[in-house]
Amino acid sequence: MLEGSRAVNFKLDKIVIPMAKGQRSRKALRLGFDFSRALNTEITALTVKDSSRELTWSDKVHVVTSAYKLGKEMNVKVIPKIITNRSVRSGIVNETANRNYDLLLMASDSHSFFARSLFGGNVDYIIRHVSIPVAALGIRTGNYPYTSIVYPMSEMINTRSSLAFSLAIKKSIEKPLRILDLRYLDSKPQDRFRFFRDHFDQIIQKYGGDVSFIRDSAGKNYIEVIRNGTSGEKNPLLVLGVRPDQNGRVKLPAELREINRSVNCDILLVKK
């Protein structure tokens, strides 16, 4: 029963990671390496050449071959891939639609992460148009690996999919999972985390121990509790989730924007 439940399982057999210059996409790649070692995940390092710009291939070749070489150093197989499209964002969307990937793992500046309607710029477009699950890593620090994963458990501001992804990260990087129990702040609870509660012992057996529940009764709202919960950790990764509506549109709750302004750590936002 545990193996077949989507409430605590996130399929990660094949993931694609868009690569660019700089350290942001490398951090996402390092997380992908940990998935590969722990879960036997196949990693594709992707870069898109904009066909409207007269650029040589050298930069594009360099970023994917660097990813390949880094994977080889860490004993992880990386499939380098370069495609041409009219734009980077449409190239990523088309690639995920035409291949059998389980996840798109991408990095972004966390300050633009929650800008405008959702994330701003290319990340916003990609999140809205890809048909596969997306994990967008908003980066503020350069440190990796993370020392802990912080998951706010709330039906109002989080999802079961992001809980499943948090468990996969925990198993892959072998760090503690801190669950901030915010359900007492939910106005209309529907007991969506019941499966996790009822099968907790089995989940621990599969993903490992060091899972703690934290209830900050002094916190007056979601933002206060999450800020307190992340500030007490050395280098945490905060995991949040959003869900599309029945028309596929993704709306970002106002609370998540305020959380982004209130914390000083990397944030990973999951859309499934």
N, C-alpha and C positions, 0 to 999 in steps of 0.2 A: 504493500500500500504506500509506503514511504517513497519507493522508487518512482512510482507513477504519479505522484502529486506535484503539480506545478507550484504549489504554495511554498515548497522548500527546495525545489530543483530548478536549475537554470541551465539549459543546454549550451555547452561551450565546446563542441567538437571542432568547429571551424570559425575563427574570427578574423576579421579584416581590420587593419589599423592604418589609417591614412598617415603618411609621413611627410614632414616638411623640414625646413632648416630650423635649427634651434633645439632646445632641450625639452620643450613641451611634449612633442610627439615621442621623444625617446623615453619619457617617463611612462607614457601609455604602453610603449613597447616593453618596458621592463615588467610592468604588470602582466602583459601578455605572456612573457617568458615564464613567469611564475605559474600562470594558468597551464602552460604547456607542460611544465615539469610535474605538476601535481595532478592534472586532469587529462594529460595526453592531448592537449589542444593543438590543432594545426593553425599556424600563424601565417597570414599573408600581409606583407608590408606593401602598401599601395601608394603610388604617387600619380598625380594626374597632370599631364602637360596641356596647358590651355592652347588650343589650336589657333586662337585669335591673336596670340602674341608671338612675335618672332624671336623665340628664345632657343638656344641650343639645348640638346638633350643632356649636357654634362651635369648640370645641377640635379636634374631628376634622377639620372643614373646614380649619382653620388649618394643621395639620401637612401635609396633602397639597397644599394650594395653595402652601405655602412650598416644598415639594419641586418642584412644577411651576415656580414662579418661579425657583428656584435653577438648575434645568435650563435654563430659557430664557436665563438670564444666561450660562451656559456652553455655549450652543448644543447642548443635548442635549434631545431630546423625552422628556418624562415624562408618562405616563398616570396621572392622579390617580384613586383609587378608594376609595370608602367603602362598607362593607357593615355590616349589622346581624346579630348572632348572640347566642346565649345567653352566650357567653364569647369573649374575644379569641382564646384558643388554639384552640377548636373552629372559630371563624370562619376562621382562617388555614389550618387543615387542610382544611376544606371548600372554600375558595377554590382551593387548589392541586390538589384532586382534580377540580374541575369546570372547570378552564381548562387550556389547553395550555402551561403554563410549563415551562421547562427547568431552572430552579433557583430555590430559595428562599434569598435572601441576607438574613441577619438578624444583628442586633447584640445583645450581652449584656455584662454586667459579668463580667469574666474570673474574678473570685473566686467567683462563684456558678456559673460556667461548668462546673466539674467537681465541683459539690457533689452530695451524696447519691448516687442510683443512677447518674446520668449528668451532667446539667447542673443539675438543680434547677428546680422551678417550671414556668412555662410553656414554657421552652426545652426542658426534658426531655420534656414531653408532645408538643410539636411535632416534635422530632427523631424520636421513636418512632412517630408516627402519620402523618406525611406520606409520600406515595408517590413523590415526586420527589426528586432530589438536593437536599441542604441544605448550605449553607456558613454556619456559625455563627461570627461574629466576636467573640471575647472581647477586650474593650477595656480597656487599662490606661493608654495614653497618649493625648494629644489631638492628636498630630502626624500630618499627612497632607500629601503622600504618603509612603509608606515609602521608606527609602533602599536597602533590599534585601529579597529574599525568601530565607528560610532553610528548606531542605527536608531533614529527616533521612531518608536512604535506608536503610530497614530493613524487612525483611519482617515482623518481629515487632511493630513499633510504628507502621507506616505503611502506606499503600496506593498503588497505581498511580494511582487516581483523583485523589488529592491531588497527585501529581506532575503529572498532566495539568492540574489547576487551577492549580498553581504556574506552569506554562508560560504559561497564559492570562493570569495576573496580570502576569508578567514582560513579556509583549508589550504589555499595556495600559498599565502605568505606566512602562515603559521603564527598569527598574532591574535591577541584577545579581541573578542567581539563584545562591545559594551552596548546594551540595549537600554535606551532611555524610555521608560514606560510612561507615555504621555496620554494613555487612553482615558485617564480621568478628566482630561481637558476636552475630549470629544463631545460635541453636543448631541449627536444622534448615533451612538455606537451600534454597529451591526455584527459585532463579534467576528470580524473577518480573519483574526489571527487565531481562531480556535484550533485549527489543525496544528499549528506550531505548538500551542500550549498542550494539546492532548498527546502529542508524539515527541515531546521534548527529549525524553531519554534516548529514543531511537535516533533523533537528530544529532545529539551529542556523540553517539557512537559513530555516526557517519562522518561528521565534520570536525570532531575533536572537542575537547573540553575548553575551559576558560571562556565561558559565556556568562556574563553577569547582567542582572536586571537592576537598573538604577531608577529609583523614584524620588525625584526632588520635590518634596511636598511644599518647599518654600517658593518654588517657581510659580509665578502668577500667570504665565502664558507660555506658549510654545517657544517663543524666541528666547525668553529668559532661561528656560531649562536647557535648551540646546547650547546656548552660549556658555552656560555654566558647565555643561557636560563635556564640551570640547576644550575649554580653557584648562581643564584639569588634566588633560592628556598632553604628552610631549610632542608628538607629531601624528595626530589622528587623521583618518580619512572619514569624512562625514558622507553617509550614503542616503540619498533621497530618491523619491520616485514620483513620476507623473504618469497619468493614464490618458489616452486619447478618448474622446467621446464617441458616440455611435457613428458620427460622420468623419471620424479620423482626426478631428481637430484637437490640438493640445493647448490647454489653458494652464497658465502658471498661477497658483494661488498667491495672493498678496503676501501671505506669511512666508513663503519661500524666498521672495525678494528681500524681505526684512531679515531673514536668517542669513542670507548671503552678505548683507551689510554688517551683520553682527558678529560673525565668526571670522577667525583668522587661520583657516586651515583649508586644505584641498577639499573640494566638494565633488562627489560623483553623482550625477543625475541619471537615473535609469528610466527609459521608456520602453515598455514591452507591449 
